[in-house]
């Protein structure tokens, strides 16, 4: 049973598609949490902020295949968000309590927000690809339909026929401007807590 239009078996592909649904899936979100914790441990180990042995052990155990989804669901329902539940599982999978260095110095919000931006980056890449396809289709249609009449109207005025050639450039410019705004290269992440230093990093 589905509860939203994007999950509907009937309407789902009218408002989304499989690739976009995968971007916002529980699996991909959790994978992003693991990617961030893995990268954090690796860099902290290289900088000597945590023991190199601990960093290597954490990196080895930041794998989606090791996640117990039943436990993750139960813990998330208990505390209200999944980050701690993910960190607890990484910690439990590490030997000799080396997993206690996982998430060192980070906040829940750091991981949550960075993961969300990484998902947005993937989503925008799909949007950019669709916009390019639409632009290419418009360019393909522009020449053979240039002299065909098309109705143009404004508020409180009667529709008037205009050549279709006058409309295609407008559509193309709007799509091009939208593609620039949606560019995934414009994304940054915010790292830090209210009580500590902060960093703004390009993604």
MISELUM-695542 format. One record per atom (N, C-alpha, C): residue in three letters; x, y, z. Coordinates in steps of 0.001 Angstrom, whole numbers, plus 500000, padded with zeros to 6 digits. Layout:
BEGIN
alaXYZ ...
// end
This chain:
BEGIN
unk500845498805500000 unk500000500000500000 unk500881501245500000 unk500564502210499148 unk501339503448499059 unk500574504594499713 unk501327505612500142 unk500701506741500821 unk500968508069500124 unk501865508104499140 unk502155509332498422 unk502056509085496925 unk501881510163496167 unk501695510045494729 unk502934509484494052 unk504135509801494565 unk505361509328493913 unk505576507838494131 unk504939507261495157 unk505056505826495413 unk503952505021494733 unk502985505710494132 unk501840505037493535 unk502251504205492331 unk501741502992492253 unk502018502130491106 unk501342502661489843 unk500280503430490023 unk499541503959488880 unk500078505325488450 unk500253506232489408 unk500624507611489091 unk502109507910489275 unk502849506986489900 unk504222507271490307 unk505119507811489215 unk505078507199488023 unk505973507615486944 unk505487508859486216 unk504307509380486589 unk503852510658486044 unk504469511828486817 unk504865511581488062 unk505373512642488921 unk506818512412489354 unk507369511266489021 unk508753510934489377 unk509216509836488431 unk510357509230488726 unk510791508046487983 unk511660507197488897 unk512045506024488408 unk512773505082489262 unk514100505662489734 unk514791506387488853 unk516094506944489224 unk515964507969490346 unk514960508835490262 unk514773509846491299 unk514304509214492605 unk513449508210492522 unk513006507529493747 unk514185506849494435 unk515126506319493645 unk516304505678494237 unk517162506708494979 unk517270507918494427 unk518058508973495074 unk517542509239496487 unk516220509251496647 unk515620509607497935 unk515199508379498749 unk515724507219498384 unk515386505994499113 unk516122505910500446 unk515610505086501343 unk516280504845502626 unk517682504285502410 unk517812503420501400 unk519107502801501138 unk520146503840500718 unk519764504739499830 unk520723505742499365 unk521043506759500456 unk520043507136501240 unk520292508071502344 unk521266507464503355 unk521042506207503697 unk521927505541504651 unk523322505358504055 unk523390505085502756 unk524692504978502099 unk525469506284502188 unk524756507402502097 unk525412508709502216 unk525940508908503640 unk525174508489504653 unk525660508570506036 unk526979507806506169 unk527003506622505594 unk528196505778505685 unk529371506381504909 unk529087506956503751 unk530145507609502971 unk530794508736503774 unk529964509512504458 unk530472510656505229 unk531267510176506438 unk530754509191507163 unk531468508657508331 unk532791508018507894 unk532790507360506745 unk534013506740506217 unk535050507814505890 unk534603508858505181 unk535517509940504802 unk536037510672506029 unk535154510890507009 unk535545511584508240 unk536625510799508982 unk536408509495509149 unk537379508662509860 unk538710508608509111 unk538650508491507799 unk539874508417506993 unk540721509677507145 unk540085510841507035 unk540819512107507156 unk541333512313508580 unk540511511996509573 unk540947512156510960 unk542118511235511278 unk542118510025510698 unk543249509122510901 unk544512509660510268 unk544386510243509066 unk545551510811508380 unk546112512020509124 unk545225512778509777 unk545663513977510511 unk546089513674511943 unk545906512432512376 unk546281512059513736 unk545266512464514786 unk544051512802514370 unk543012513182515322 unk542431511958516023 unk542464510830515341 unk542090509554515942 unk543173508546515554 unk543322507455516297 unk544336506461515952 unk544133505908514541 unk545222505734513802 unk545135505216512437 unk544477503845512412 unk544748503030513421 unk544145501700513500 unk542630501799513604 unk542163502751514407 unk540721502957514550 unk540109503444513240 unk540807504373512584 unk540307504898511314 unk540152503784510283 unk541160502915510188 unk541106501810509224 unk539961500853509531 unk539745500600510811 unk538676499688511217 unk537300500289510922 unk537149501583511165 unk535876502261510883 unk535596502266509386 unk536622502620508601 unk536477502641507142 unk536027501268506629 unk536610500214507169 unk536298498852506741 unk534849498475507037 unk534275499078508087 unk532926498697508517 unk531842499689508113 unk532183500683507318 unk531163501610506797 unk530622501056505480 unk529938499937505557 unk529409499272504372 unk527908499080504515 unk527189499406503454 unk525725499295503490 unk525283497857503721 unk526062496913503219 unk525703495499503367 unk525717495041504823 unk526374495805505704 unk526453495424507114 unk525330496025507954 unk524490496848507354 unk523419497498508106 unk522294496511508390 unk521884496462509648 unk520721495674510059 unk519517496619510011 unk518674496452508993 unk517588497406508767 unk516506497330509833 unk516302496159510381 unk515306496015511453 unk515746496801512690 unk517012496653513064 unk517546497401514206 unk517567498901513929 unk517917499265512703 unk517966500681512337 unk516584501313512454 unk515571500624511972 unk514193501121512060 unk513762501271513516 unk514034500250514320 unk513607500273515723 unk514283501410516490 unk515591501582516296 unk516331502625517015 unk515909504011516553 unk515646504156515270 unk515204505444514743 unk513848505830515325 unk512957504870515435 unk511651505136516042 unk511793505522517511 unk512805504973518163 unk513024505255519586 unk513556506665519820 unk514553507098519000 unk515202508383519269 unk514798509487518294 unk514166509113517173 unk513627510132516279 unk514447510439515045 unk515675509940514948 unk516516510163513764 unk517505509005513643 unk517997508737512418 unk518759507490512197 unk520269507571512399 unk520847508760512524 unk522309508869512531 unk522936508052513658 unk522455508250514888 unk523026507540516031 unk522881506035515860 unk521750505616515294 unk521535504185515068 unk522569503630514089 unk522900504406513052 unk523914503983512091 unk525290503926512753 unk525628504963513510 unk526925505014514196 unk527049503857515187 unk525971503553515902 unk525992502441516858 unk526307501118516159 unk525744500936514968 unk526002499690514244 unk527448499623513736 unk527968500760513262 unk529382500783512843 unk530266500432514034 unk529972501058515162 unk530744500830516391 unk530713499360516782 unk529532498763516734 unk529378497370517152 unk530127496404516232 unk530269496784514962 unk530935495902514001 unk532458496012514055 unk532960497042514719 unk534412497226514806 unk534985496398515957 unk536199495938515810 unk536851495123516842 unk537490496009517911 unk537672495431519069 unk538452496028520166 unk538008497453520533 unk536711497724520391 unk536140499036520733 unk536733500199519927 unk537373499884518794 unk537934500931517954 unk536840501784517304 unk535637501216517197 unk534515501949516619 unk534047503122517456 unk534527503217518704 unk534134504338519554 unk534680505674519018 unk535636505599518099 unk536157506824517478 unk535308507263516279 unk534326506453515902 unk533446506813514797 unk532632508050515157 unk532472508973514200 unk531669510180514419 unk532399511180515315 unk533714511020515462 unk534515511818516393 unk534443513311516037 unk533916514104516966 unk533866515547516778 unk532752516040515871 unk531985515141515307 unk530903515545514400 unk529596515665515168 unk528636516336514557 unk527293516413515136 unk526324515660514233 unk525186515298514796 unk524149514636514009 unk523738515497512831 unk523630516811513068 unk523204517720512011 unk524218517801510882 unk525530517709511235 unk526565517689510200 unk526304516564509200 unk526081515379509728 unk525901514203508869 unk524579514289508113 unk523528514678508806 unk522201514773508185 unk522198515757507028 unk522711516967507275 unk522680518006506246 unk523587517671505065 unk524785517147505352 unk525701516811504271 unk525132515686503416 unk524522514697504048 unk523899513605503292 unk522768514138502416 unk521967515049502965 unk520858515623502198 unk521368516377500973 unk522459517139501145 unk523010517885500015 unk523586516931498969 unk524198515840499404 unk524705514849498450 unk523552514225497658 unk522416514003498326 unk521234513497497620 unk520702514543496645 unk520660515798497086 unk520205516878496208 unk521109516967494981 unk522414516796495190 unk523360516836494070 unk523021515756493041 unk522733514553493513 unk522354513478492592 unk521033513775491901 unk520080514331492658 unk518774514651492084 unk518897515730491011 unk519698516759491283 unk519868517837490312 unk520564517352489045 unk521449516385489193 unk522105515811488009 unk521062515168487091 unk520063514511487687 unk518979513928486890 unk518136515015486238 unk517855516087486984 unk517077517204486441 unk517836517861485284 unk519144518076485472 unk519968518667484411 unk519911517819483140 unk520006516507483300 unk519967515615482143 unk518623515716481429 unk517532515783482200 unk516202515916481600 unk516063517243480861 unk516585518324481454 unk516502519638480808 unk517270519654479489 unk518420518986479459 unk519194518909478219 unk518431518136477151 unk517756517052477568 unk516971516268476613 unk515814517096476053 unk515154517849476943 unk514032518688476501 unk514525519780475554 unk515656520400475876 unk516226521437475012 unk516566520871473634 unk517133519667473629 unk517474519029472356 unk516212518740471544 unk515150518319472224 unk513886518043471530 unk513287519320470951 unk513354520410471712 unk512845521688471217 unk513633522155469996 unk514946521993470069 unk515787522379468929 unk515437521557467697 unk515132520280467909 unk514774519398466797 unk513438519810466186 unk512503520288467028 unk511176520673466550 unk511139522076465946 unk512091522902466328 unk512029524327465984 unk511975524569464484 unk512882523951463720 unk512973524254462291 unk511756523779461502 unk511344522506461636 unk510204522059460817 unk508874522706461196 unk508764523249462394 unk507493523851462823 unk507560525370462869 unk508632525957462357 unk508848527404462505 unk507727528244461922 unk507143527820460797 unk506134528659460145 unk504713528273460546 unk504558527250461371 unk503217526853461795 unk502642527908462732 unk501340528219462609 unk500741529223463489 unk500590528698464909 unk500777529586465856 unk500631529245467274 unk499910530399467952 unk498948530089468821 unk498184531134469485 unk499000531773470601 unk498948533082470676 unk499608533827471743 unk498578534744472372 unk498533534776473694 unk497546535603474380 unk498120536161475666 unk497616537301476061 unk497955537908477344 unk496662538138478108 unk496781538493479379 unk495599538731480195 unk494769539859479589 unk493459539651479485 unk492491540650478989 unk492715540994477513 unk493331540091476751 unk493485540337475321 unk493116539071474556 unk492714539254473309 unk492315538121472492 unk493552537382471970 unk493451536055471837 unk494566535302471268 unk494848535735469838 unk496120535794469491 unk496518536152468134 unk497477535090467597 unk497343534749466340 unk498266533755465759 unk499640534363465527 unk500650533609465944 unk502038533998465708 unk502803532782465188 unk503851532998464436 unk504662531854463996 unk505270531132465199 unk505300529835465145 unk505882529063466247 unk507344529422466479 unk508008529913465443 unk509415530265465567 unk509660531335466618 unk508625532125466923 unk508798533172467934 unk508745532609469351 unk508234531407469505 unk508098530825470842 unk509267529935471237 unk509813529170470280 unk510871528222470627 unk512068528876471315 unk512558530047470854 unk513703530661471544 unk513399531018473002 unk512146531426473263 unk511760531767474637 unk511811530531475518 unk511215529436475020 unk511239528190475785 unk512679527742476045 unk513515527835474995 unk514901527385475120 unk515662528215476149 unk515457529555476151 unk516152530418477115 unk515720530123478539 unk514426529865478727 unk513927529527480068 unk514554528225480553 unk514604527232479680 unk515199525948480063 unk516685526096480352 unk517376526892479552 unk518811527092479759 unk519072527781481086 unk518265528794481410 unk518430529494482687 unk518125528567483853 unk517112527728483691 unk516762526773484752 unk517886525772484959 unk518509525339483872 unk519614524373483975 unk520783524970484748 unk521047526261484539 unk522139526920485261 unk521828526983486748 unk520595527349487085 unk520189527436488490 unk520261526065489156 unk519887525028488407 unk519858523662488953 unk521217522985488949 unk522233523650488450 unk523537523015488340 unk524023522499489680 unk524412521230489712 unk524885520626490959 unk526220521204491408 unk526888521975490533 unk528170522579490913 unk527987523758491858 unk526729524173492081 unk526460525314492962 unk526305524907494425 unk526445523632494736 unk526132523137496074 unk527319523245497028 unk527015523545498294 unk528014523562499357 unk527446522859500576 unk528314522468501496 unk527847521902502765 unk528374522748503919 unk527637522744504994 unk527963523503506193 unk528390522519507261 unk529603522701507782 unk530140521726508737 unk530529522439510025 unk529950522031511135 unk530294522616512425 unk529077522679513316 unk529292523021514563 unk528202523077515531 unk528061524492516068 unk527011524720516825 unk526786526022517410 unk527882526391518389 unk528528525371518938 unk529537525629519980 unk530960525568519454 unk531148525320518152 unk532496525156517644 unk532714525852516315 unk533882525680515708 unk534197526311514433 unk533344525729513307 unk533184526502512259 unk532350526064511142 unk533135526159509845 unk532718525391508858 unk533348525411507553 unk532294525306506471 unk532461526053505396 unk531592525988504240 unk532373525356503111 unk531948524165502666 unk532751523389501728 unk531962523122500438 unk532594523307499273 unk531930522952498018 unk531776521438497908 unk530713521001497270 unk530477519563497068 unk530564519228495594 
// end
